[in-house]
């Protein structure tokens, strides 16, 4: 039972969260740490740092920059963790959505808007391997912190090696929780057609069977809700609907989900 808190709108949105994730959208760990440093967290609940975001580019219209994942950014995260540069957090959530090659291909397929990619193709760099990301998970755990991974729906939508990344995270005992962002209301297990945007094969929720970490999905509250208690009730209801749907489909790992996160646009 937790909540994402955005650095530009730092209001907790559910009642008494057990986990509070500081979300800045920065994939550069120093930027993420600096932006979250001034946040005032609720007195109750674990503090988590999110690294990564949902677009290829920053949303600053006057100076958009590449904010997708690449090898150097993952290595910087590993190095920062190993030298003890991240303190005061119970866990780190890696938001895995876009990488350099995925942004390039999205532009080539005229799907740049889907990935938030507007820069020139040669702006974007390489993409991190699943193995390098697993090095990051291990480094975080070695420092006594928990590890979470998240992406939109069933799979990262603008990463060329999304299959390998998801399979690597699901099978890694260093990953404590997996949080697919299940934003479609009314149908819990909606697959994102990422193959249209990155040209790569995908995988579905059925492939989560046997995940080492707990499945703790993220939901959005219904439009128009502002009261904390109403939002909390709505999020809990979505989690219950998902569990019922998981039982009917035989998705054991989702049926055993111990909780969920809330994220408000």
Secondary structure, DSSP 8 states (H G I E B T S, - for coil): -EEEEETTB----SSS-SEEEEE---SSHHHHHHHHTT----SSSEEEEEEE-S-SB-S-TTS--B-SB-HHHHHHHHHHHHTT---S-SEEEEE--BBHHHHHHHHHTT-HHHHT--S-GGG------HHHHHHHHHHHHHTT-EEEEEEETTS-TB-TTHHHHHHHHHT-TT--EEEEE---SS-TT----THHHH------GGGGTT-SSEE--EE---TT---HHHHHHHHHHHHHHHHHHHHHHT-HHHHT----EE---
